[in-house]
């Protein structure tokens, strides 16, 4: 028996994720921010993470990737790193005033992008999609239920 690529859910989910990221990147171009940079800014600006290690854990990426993203975001003046006086290896992240202003525009772009994509699905199917994604993530060790609790009220 053969298992063709087009039979793989992993393939289709990966393809969808890539297409969604590409279309969101186009949305973010006017703000001079990329999808990965937006994820970092979103995480830091909401107080979900305030250290590079926490950002890496939240996003599911390695710390060296986060360091490169932080370098770019700091160069753009969107966030800053503060080194602890007691331990120079300890770094705290915070938004700059300019970065805090940009978050509002990034939020608008993200909301518009998601609204446009989800508009193809009725509300009941949107809720079902969220439920199914949560179940699959939980099966793979990522608990998203608490994170998505306010999803409906935030829309």
N, C-alpha and C positions, 0 to 999 in steps of 0.2 A: 504494500500500500504506500502511496506517496502523499505527502502533505504539501500542497502548493502554497506559495506565499499568500495568495488571495484568500486562503482559508484561515489565516492567522489573525486573531483579534489584536495581538501585539502589533502586527504590521499596520492594521487599519487605525488603531489608536495612536500609534506613533506618527503616521501620516497626517492624521487630523491635527494632532498637537503641533506638528511642524507648520502646517498651513495656517492654523490659528495664530501661532507666533509670528509668522511672516506678515500676515495681514495686520496684526497689532503693531508690529514694527513700523509698517507704513503709516499707521495712525500716529505713532510717536515721533516720526521723522521731524515734524515741524517743531517739536520740543527739544530736538537734539538728544534724545534718550533712546536707548534700546530696551527690548523686553527684559533681558537680564538686569540691566541697570534699574528699570522700573521696579522689578521684584525687590531689589535691595532697598530702594527708597521707600517703597510701600511698607516693608517690614520694619525699617527703622523709624519712619515717621509715625507709625501707629503704636510704637512702643512694644512691639512683639519681640524685638531683639535689639540689644544695644551694644553688643560686642561682635567682632568678626566671627568668632566661633558660634555664637547663637544664630547669626544670620546664615552661616553655612548649614547648620543643623536644620533650621526652619525651611531652607530652600532645597535641602537634599543635595548639596554640591560640596566639593572639597574646599578647604580653607584657602588654598592657593588661588582658586578661581575667584573667591570672594575678595581676596587681597587685590587682584587685578581690577575687579569692578570698583572697589573702594578707591583705588588710585585714580581711575577715570572720573568717578563722581566727585572726588575731592578737587581734581583739576578743573572740573566744570563749576566748582563753587556750590555744589548742592548739599554736601555734607562735610563734616569734619571729624577728625579723630583726636581724642584727647588721651595722652599717655599719663598713667598714674605716676605721681611723684614717688610713691613707695616701691612700685614695681614697673619699670619701663616696658616690660612685656605686656602689661595689662593695658588694654585700649578700650575706651568707651566711644561709641559713635553717637553723633547727634546731627540734626539737620541745621543747616545755616539758615538765616532769614530768607535768602533767595531761594534756597531749596524748599523751605516751607511754603513759599508762594507757588512754586512750581508744582507742588503736590496737588493743589487744587486743579490745575490744568491736566495733570496726568490722570487724576481721578475721573475727570470729565471724559477724557479719551478712552479710558478703560470701560467706563459705564456705557458709552456710546458703542464701543466695539462689541461688548457683551450683549447689549440690547439688540444690535443689528443681527448678530449671529443667532441669538436665541429666538428672534422674531419668527424664524422658520418653524418653531415648535410651539404647539399650544401649551398653555400654562401647566396642564396636567402632565404633559410629557417632559416639560422642564423639571418639574418636581421629581418625576421618575428618573430622569437622567442624573440628577443630584443624588438621589438615593442609591442608584446603582454604582455610581462612581465612589460614593462613600463606602459601600460594601466591599468593592474591589480593593480600595485603598486599605481598609481595615484588614482584609485578608492578607495583605502584603506588609502589614505592620505599621501603617500610617493611620492614626486616628484623626479623622476629619470632622466627625460629628459635632464636636464642641465648636470647632472653628467655623463651621457653616451654620450654626444655630441662628444667627441673626441675618442669614442670607435673604430670607423672604422679606423681613422688615426693612432691610437696607436697599431693596430694589425699588 
